[in-house]
Amino acid sequence: MPNEFKNVPAIEKCFAILQYFAKSKQPLGISEISKQLELNKSTVFNIIYTLKNLEILEQYPDGKFHFGTLLYLLGNSNGKKSELIQTVHHYLEKINLETKLSAFLGIRSGLRAVILDKVDTAHDIRISAEIGMRLPLLAGAGGKALLSQLSNPEIDQILSANSLKKFTAKTCTNKKVFKNDVLNIRKDGVAFDDEEYIDGVVGFAAPLGTNRSDLQAAIWVVGFKQQVRRDSKSKISNFLKKIAVDINHRFYKTTEEVRDE
């Protein structure tokens, strides 16, 4: 270690806060963090909002904070994949191979669906998107699947504060109809996008239960309309729902069950 090296107190405090978030299963407020870590409230305030601006943390409408999407993206790019990506990637490969459509894993970040992982290699004709790409939450099957995991008041709050942009002639701009579509995903277990976001492109999505209240995740498949025959829609939907059930089971397994595999 160089002789001139000195610890940076601000960084030490920052990591103490991040470690506290990692141990907590619930979103945290500034006052709680300050009290539990015995840190000055103004110091915690500045660190928290700096982390928020860097997208390390995200803020709920009630003012509390939780881990943001950037940690997942950094973990993926560094090869040290998060539990979510590590668990789901094999299934994306399976989906891509079975459907010949591009398969994605994404999570909600505010009003965006952020792609964390993808597999799109099983067919010469494919729709591709980069890991880290941010898509509108209020459009497409993936966004609806993520929204379906929020409470009704949270959905109402998002819809009341935002308009539904018309991306194609088939885009739903009626908020009541849009909300009903989102709520039906809870019952059906799958969302379908028939050229609602991009002309000529269809998609299927299934919400994932990650055993974390602060994380909304989903898997989705996307392809050109000519790749999806009318009689294959039900088959793809059922296949995706089955995959989602398998993934959810892994997240709700006990430590002993995972160790015994």
SEMINU-690894 format. One record per residue: residue in one letter; x, y, z of N, C-alpha, C in turn. Coordinates in steps of 0.1 Angstrom, whole numbers, padded with zeros to 4 digits, always signed. Atoms other than C-alpha are relative to their C-alpha. Example, Ala and Ser with C-alpha at 12.3 -4.5 7.8 and 13.67 -1.06 7.14 Angstrom:
<atoms>
A+0009-0012+0000+0123-0045+0078+0009+0012+0000
S-0009-0011+0000+0137-0011+0071-0008+0011+0008
</atoms>
This chain:
<atoms>
M+0008-0012+0000+0000+0000+0000+0009+0012+0000
P-0009-0012+0000+0015+0034-0009-0001+0008+0013
N+0000-0007-0012+0026+0055+0020-0009+0012+0001
E+0008-0012+0000+0006+0085+0009-0015-0003+0000
F+0014+0004+0000-0026+0065+0009-0008+0004+0012
K+0009-0004-0011-0055+0078+0031-0014-0005-0004
N+0014+0004+0002-0090+0064+0035-0008+0013-0003
V+0009-0011+0004-0117+0086+0020-0013-0002+0008
P+0012+0002-0008-0144+0090+0047-0013+0000-0007
A+0013+0000+0008-0171+0098+0022-0003-0013-0006
I+0002+0013+0006-0165+0066+0004-0003-0011+0010
E+0003+0010-0011-0165+0046+0036-0014+0001+0004
K+0014-0002-0004-0198+0061+0046-0010-0004-0011
C+0008+0004+0011-0212+0055+0011-0002-0015+0000
F+0000+0015+0000-0203+0018+0013-0007-0005+0012
A+0007+0004-0012-0217+0015+0048-0015+0001-0003
I+0014-0001+0004-0250+0028+0034-0004-0011-0010
L+0003+0011+0010-0249+0004+0004-0001-0014+0007
Q+0000+0013-0007-0242-0025+0028-0013-0001+0008
Y+0013+0000-0007-0272-0015+0049-0012-0003-0009
F+0011+0003+0010-0294-0015+0018+0000-0015-0003
A-0001+0014+0004-0281-0049+0009-0006-0010+0011
K+0005+0008-0010-0291-0063+0043-0015+0002+0002
S+0014-0003-0002-0325-0047+0043-0009-0006-0011
K+0009+0006+0010-0355-0064+0026-0011+0011-0004
Q+0010-0011+0003-0375-0031+0026+0007+0013-0005
P-0006-0013+0003-0369+0003+0011+0003+0008+0012
L-0004-0007-0012-0352+0027+0034-0001+0015-0002
G+0000-0015+0000-0356+0064+0043+0012+0006+0006
I-0012-0007-0004-0329+0089+0050+0001+0001+0016
S+0000-0001-0014-0339+0093+0087+0004-0013+0006
E-0003+0013-0005-0338+0056+0093+0015-0004-0002
I-0014+0003+0002-0304+0052+0077+0009+0008+0009
S-0008-0008-0008-0290+0081+0096+0000-0005+0015
K+0001+0005-0014-0302+0067+0129+0007-0013+0002
Q-0006+0013-0001-0291+0031+0123+0015+0000-0001
L-0014-0001+0003-0257+0040+0110+0007+0011+0008
E-0006-0011-0008-0252+0069+0134+0008+0010-0009
L-0006-0009+0009-0244+0092+0105-0008+0013+0000
N+0007-0013+0001-0252+0129+0102-0010+0000-0011
K+0011+0001+0010-0285+0133+0084+0003+0007-0013
S-0003-0007+0012-0273+0159+0060+0011-0008-0009
T-0009+0008+0007-0244+0136+0051-0007-0011-0008
V+0008+0011+0006-0268+0107+0044-0008+0006-0011
F+0008-0007+0011-0290+0131+0024+0008+0002-0013
N-0008-0003+0012-0262+0141+0001+0005-0013-0007
I-0004+0012+0006-0249+0106-0004-0011-0007-0007
I+0011+0007+0006-0283+0091-0010-0004+0007-0014
Y+0004-0006+0012-0292+0117-0036+0011+0000-0011
T-0011+0002+0010-0258+0114-0053-0002-0014-0006
L+0002+0013+0005-0264+0077-0056-0013-0001-0008
K+0012-0001+0008-0299+0084-0069+0003+0006-0014
N-0004-0006+0013-0285+0107-0096+0008-0009-0009
L-0009+0010+0007-0260+0079-0105-0008-0012-0004
E+0008+0012+0002-0289+0054-0107+0004-0012+0007
I-0003+0011-0009-0274+0033-0080-0012-0003+0008
L+0012+0001-0008-0305+0040-0060-0012+0005-0008
E+0012-0005+0005-0341+0046-0070-0009+0004+0011
Q+0009-0005-0011-0368+0064-0051-0014-0004-0003
Y+0014+0003+0001-0403+0053-0044-0008+0013+0002
P+0008-0012-0002-0432+0078-0045-0001+0004+0015
D+0001-0004-0015-0433+0077-0006+0013+0006+0005
G-0012-0007-0004-0398+0091-0006+0012-0010+0004
K-0011+0009-0004-0379+0059+0004+0007-0005-0012
F-0009+0003+0011-0351+0044-0016+0003-0015+0000
H-0004+0014+0001-0340+0010-0029+0010-0001-0012
F-0010+0002+0010-0313-0004-0052-0006+0002-0014
G+0004-0003+0013-0315+0008-0088+0005-0010-0010
T-0003+0010+0011-0309-0009-0122+0015+0000-0003
L-0014+0000+0004-0273+0002-0126+0009-0011+0006
L-0008+0011-0007-0260-0024-0101-0002-0013-0008
Y+0002+0012+0009-0276-0051-0123+0009+0001-0012
L-0007-0002+0013-0260-0037-0154+0015-0001+0002
L-0014+0001-0003-0226-0033-0138+0004-0015+0003
G-0002+0014-0003-0228-0069-0125+0001-0008-0012
N+0000+0008+0013-0236-0082-0159+0012+0003-0008
S-0011-0003+0008-0209-0063-0177+0013-0005+0006
N-0012+0004-0006-0183-0074-0152+0001-0015+0001
G+0000+0014+0000-0192-0110-0156-0004-0007+0013
K+0004+0005-0013-0202-0114-0120-0015+0003+0001
K+0014-0002+0002-0239-0118-0128-0008+0000+0013
S+0009+0000-0011-0266-0110-0103-0007-0013+0001
E+0008+0012-0002-0287-0138-0089-0011+0000-0011
L+0011+0000+0009-0316-0127-0112+0005-0004-0014
I-0005+0003+0013-0295-0128-0144+0005-0014-0001
Q-0006+0014+0000-0277-0160-0134-0011-0010+0000
T+0011+0009+0000-0310-0177-0127-0008-0001-0013
V+0009-0001+0012-0329-0166-0158+0007-0003-0013
H-0007+0000+0013-0302-0167-0185-0002-0014-0007
H+0002+0013+0006-0305-0205-0191-0014-0001-0006
Y+0014+0000+0005-0343-0200-0196-0001+0008-0013
L+0000-0008+0012-0337-0173-0221+0005-0008-0012
E-0005+0009+0011-0316-0197-0242-0011-0010-0004
K+0010+0010+0003-0344-0223-0239-0011+0007-0008
I+0011-0008+0007-0370-0197-0250+0004+0003-0014
N-0005-0003+0013-0349-0186-0279+0000-0012-0010
L-0001+0012+0008-0343-0221-0291-0013-0006-0004
E+0013+0006+0002-0379-0232-0288-0008+0009-0009
T+0009-0009+0008-0396-0201-0303+0006+0006-0012
K-0007-0007+0010-0369-0188-0326-0002+0015+0000
L+0002-0014-0002-0377-0154-0313+0010+0006+0010
S-0010-0006-0009-0355-0129-0294-0006+0000+0014
A+0004+0001-0014-0357-0135-0256+0007+0010+0008
F-0005-0010-0009-0352-0108-0230-0004-0001+0014
L+0003-0001-0014-0350-0103-0193+0001+0015+0003
G+0000-0015-0004-0359-0068-0179-0006+0002+0013
I+0006-0004-0013-0368-0050-0148-0005+0015-0002
R+0005-0013+0001-0387-0018-0141+0010+0010+0007
S-0007-0011-0006-0368+0014-0134-0008+0013-0003
G+0008-0012+0002-0392+0043-0129-0010-0003-0011
L+0009+0001+0011-0411+0047-0162+0006-0007-0012
R-0007+0007+0010-0387+0025-0181+0001-0015+0003
A-0004+0014-0001-0382-0012-0187+0014-0001-0005
V-0014+0001+0004-0345-0019-0187+0004-0014-0003
I-0004+0014+0004-0331-0049-0205+0013-0003+0007
L-0011+0005-0007-0307-0068-0183+0008-0011-0007
D-0006+0011+0006-0300-0098-0204-0008-0004-0013
K+0007+0004+0012-0309-0113-0238+0006-0012-0006
V-0005+0011+0008-0305-0143-0261-0008+0001-0013
D+0006-0002+0013-0312-0138-0298+0007-0007-0012
T-0009+0006+0010-0290-0162-0317-0006-0012-0007
A+0005+0012+0006-0313-0191-0327-0006+0001-0013
H+0007-0002+0013-0326-0176-0359+0007+0011-0008
D-0007-0010+0008-0311-0157-0388-0007+0014+0000
I+0008-0012+0000-0340-0132-0388-0004+0003+0014
R+0003-0002-0014-0343-0116-0354+0000+0015+0003
I+0000-0014-0006-0350-0084-0335+0009+0000+0011
S-0010-0001-0010-0322-0073-0314+0000+0013+0007
A-0001-0012-0008-0317-0048-0286+0011-0002+0010
E-0012+0001-0008-0287-0040-0265-0004-0001+0015
I+0002+0001-0015-0284-0049-0228+0003+0014+0005
G+0000-0014-0006-0290-0017-0208-0009+0009-0007
M+0010-0008+0008-0315-0004-0234-0012+0002+0009
R+0012-0003-0008-0344+0014-0218-0012+0002-0009
L+0012-0001+0008-0379+0010-0232-0011+0006+0008
P+0011-0006-0007-0411+0028-0224-0007-0010+0008
L+0007+0009-0008-0429+0012-0195-0015-0001-0005
L+0014+0000+0004-0463+0022-0209-0002-0004-0015
A+0001+0005+0014-0458+0003-0242+0005-0014-0001
G-0005+0013+0002-0454-0032-0253-0003-0010+0011
A+0004+0011-0009-0459-0066-0236+0009+0000+0012
G-0009+0000-0011-0428-0063-0214-0004+0011+0010
G+0004-0010-0009-0439-0030-0199-0013-0003+0008
K+0013+0004-0006-0474-0043-0192+0003-0011+0011
A-0003+0011-0009-0460-0074-0175+0007+0006+0013
L-0007-0006-0012-0438-0052-0152-0011+0008+0008
L+0011-0008-0007-0468-0029-0144-0009-0009+0008
S+0010+0009-0006-0490-0059-0135+0005-0004+0014
Q-0006+0004-0013-0467-0065-0105-0002+0012+0011
L+0002-0011-0010-0475-0031-0089-0014+0000+0006
S+0014+0000-0006-0505-0024-0067-0009+0009-0008
N+0009-0008+0007-0536-0009-0081+0002+0015+0002
P-0002-0014-0002-0530+0025-0065+0013+0005-0007
E-0012-0003+0007-0494+0025-0079-0003+0002-0015
I+0004-0001+0014-0508+0018-0114-0008+0012-0003
D+0008-0012+0001-0534+0045-0110+0008+0013+0000
Q-0008-0012-0001-0508+0070-0100+0009+0002-0012
I-0008-0001+0013-0486+0062-0130-0008+0005-0011
L+0009-0003+0011-0515+0064-0154-0005+0015+0001
S+0005-0013-0002-0528+0096-0139+0010+0011-0003
A-0011-0010+0002-0494+0114-0142+0006-0001-0013
N-0006+0001+0013-0486+0102-0177-0010-0003-0010
S+0009+0003+0012-0502+0101-0211+0005-0013-0007
L-0003+0012+0008-0503+0070-0233+0004+0005-0014
K-0004-0005+0013-0482+0078-0263-0004-0010-0011
K+0004+0008+0011-0494+0065-0297+0012-0003-0009
F-0012+0005+0008-0465+0045-0312-0004-0005-0014
T+0005+0006+0012-0485+0027-0339-0015+0002-0001
A+0015-0001+0001-0521+0026-0352-0007-0009+0010
K+0006+0010-0009-0527-0003-0328+0003+0003+0015
T-0003-0003-0014-0514+0014-0297-0013+0004+0008
C+0011-0003-0008-0539+0016-0269+0003+0013+0008
T-0002-0013-0006-0543+0052-0257-0012+0003+0010
N+0011-0001-0010-0574+0046-0235+0005-0005+0013
K-0006+0004-0013-0562+0045-0199-0008-0011+0007
K+0009+0010-0006-0592+0025-0187+0003-0014-0006
V-0002+0013+0007-0587-0002-0213+0014-0005+0002
F-0014+0003-0003-0549-0001-0208+0001-0007+0014
K-0001+0006-0013-0553-0007-0171-0006-0014+0001
N+0006+0013+0000-0577-0036-0176+0009-0010-0007
D-0010+0010+0006-0551-0052-0199+0010-0004+0010
V-0011+0003-0010-0525-0049-0172-0005-0009+0011
L+0005+0008-0011-0548-0063-0145-0003-0014-0005
N+0002+0014+0005-0557-0093-0168+0012-0008+0000
I-0012+0007+0000-0521-0102-0169+0002-0008+0013
R-0001+0007-0013-0523-0111-0132-0007-0013+0000
K+0008+0013+0001-0550-0137-0141+0006-0009-0010
D-0004+0009+0011-0536-0149-0174+0014-0004+0001
G-0014+0004-0001-0499-0149-0165+0008+0004-0012
V-0008-0003+0012-0489-0135-0199-0006+0013-0006
A+0004-0011+0007-0491-0103-0219+0003-0002-0015
F-0002+0001+0014-0494-0100-0257+0000+0014-0006
D-0001-0013+0007-0484-0071-0279-0001-0003-0015
D+0002+0002+0014-0498-0071-0314+0002+0013-0007
E-0004-0012+0007-0479-0043-0331-0004+0013+0007
E+0004-0012-0008-0488-0019-0303+0012+0010+0002
Y-0012-0008-0003-0452-0006-0299+0008+0003-0013
I-0007-0002+0013-0435-0012-0333-0008-0007-0011
D+0008+0006+0011-0453-0018-0366+0007-0013-0005
G-0006+0013+0005-0448-0054-0378+0006-0009+0010
V-0007+0007-0011-0435-0066-0344-0010-0004+0010
V+0008+0005-0011-0453-0088-0319+0008-0005+0011
G-0008+0004-0012-0443-0098-0284-0009-0007+0010
F+0006+0007-0011-0452-0120-0255+0009+0003+0013
A-0008-0003-0013-0442-0113-0218-0007-0007+0012
A+0005+0006-0012-0446-0130-0185+0007+0007+0012
P-0006-0006-0012-0441-0113-0151+0007-0011+0009
L-0007+0010-0008-0416-0130-0127-0002+0004+0015
G+0001-0002-0015-0420-0134-0089+0014-0003+0005
T-0014+0001-0005-0385-0127-0075+0002-0001+0015
N+0000+0001-0015-0394-0129-0038+0006+0013+0005
R-0004-0013-0004-0385-0092-0036-0010+0010-0003
S+0010-0010+0002-0411-0065-0031+0004+0012-0008
D-0006-0012+0007-0388-0038-0045+0005-0002-0014
L-0005+0003+0013-0381-0055-0078-0011-0006-0009
Q+0009+0006+0009-0404-0060-0107+0008-0004-0013
A-0007+0006+0011-0390-0083-0134-0009-0008-0009
A+0008+0008+0010-0403-0100-0165+0009-0005-0011
I-0007+0005+0012-0392-0121-0194-0009+0002-0012
W+0008-0002+0012-0404-0114-0230+0007-0005-0012
V-0005+0004+0013-0400-0126-0265-0006+0009-0011
V+0004-0010+0010-0402-0104-0296+0004-0006-0013
G-0003+0004+0014-0404-0112-0333-0008+0007-0010
F+0008-0006+0010-0417-0101-0366-0013-0007-0002
K+0013+0007+0000-0453-0108-0372-0001-0012-0009
Q+0000+0011+0009-0446-0131-0401+0006-0013+0007
Q-0006+0011-0006-0426-0153-0377-0010-0007+0010
V+0009+0006-0010-0456-0159-0354-0013-0003-0007
R+0012+0004+0006-0484-0178-0370-0012+0002+0010
R+0011-0002-0008-0519-0172-0357-0003-0012+0009
D+0003+0012-0008-0522-0208-0345+0011-0003+0010
S-0011+0003-0009-0489-0206-0326+0000+0010+0012
K+0000-0009-0011-0498-0177-0303-0003-0006+0013
S+0003+0007-0012-0514-0199-0277+0011-0009+0005
K-0011+0009-0003-0485-0223-0278+0011+0008+0006
I-0010-0008-0006-0460-0195-0272-0003+0006+0013
S+0004-0005-0013-0480-0180-0244+0001-0010+0011
N+0000+0011-0010-0484-0213-0226+0015-0004+0003
F-0014+0003-0003-0447-0220-0230+0007+0010+0008
L-0006-0010-0007-0437-0187-0217-0005+0000+0015
K+0005+0000-0013-0460-0190-0187+0006-0012+0008
K-0007+0011-0007-0445-0224-0179+0014+0003+0004
I-0014-0004-0003-0410-0210-0181+0000+0009+0013
A+0001-0009-0011-0421-0182-0157-0002-0007+0013
V+0003+0008-0012-0435-0207-0132+0013-0007+0005
D-0012+0006-0003-0402-0226-0133+0010+0010+0007
I-0009-0010-0005-0382-0195-0127-0004+0005+0014
N+0005-0005-0013-0404-0183-0099+0002-0011+0011
H-0002+0011-0010-0401-0217-0082+0015+0001+0005
R-0014-0001-0004-0363-0212-0081+0002+0011+0010
F-0002-0011-0009-0366-0179-0064-0007-0002+0014
Y+0007+0002-0013-0389-0192-0037+0005-0013+0006
K-0006+0012-0006-0368-0223-0030+0007+0003+0013
T-0008-0002-0012-0353-0227+0004+0015-0002-0003
T-0015+0002+0002-0315-0226+0008+0003-0014-0001
E-0003+0014+0000-0315-0263+0015-0003-0006-0014
E+0004+0006+0013-0334-0271-0018+0010+0004-0010
V-0010-0005+0010-0309-0250-0038+0013-0008+0001
R-0013+0006-0003-0279-0266-0021-0001-0015-0005
D+0001+0014+0003-0293-0301-0028+0000-0003-0015
E+0000+0002+0015-0295-0295-0066+0013-0004-0006
</atoms>
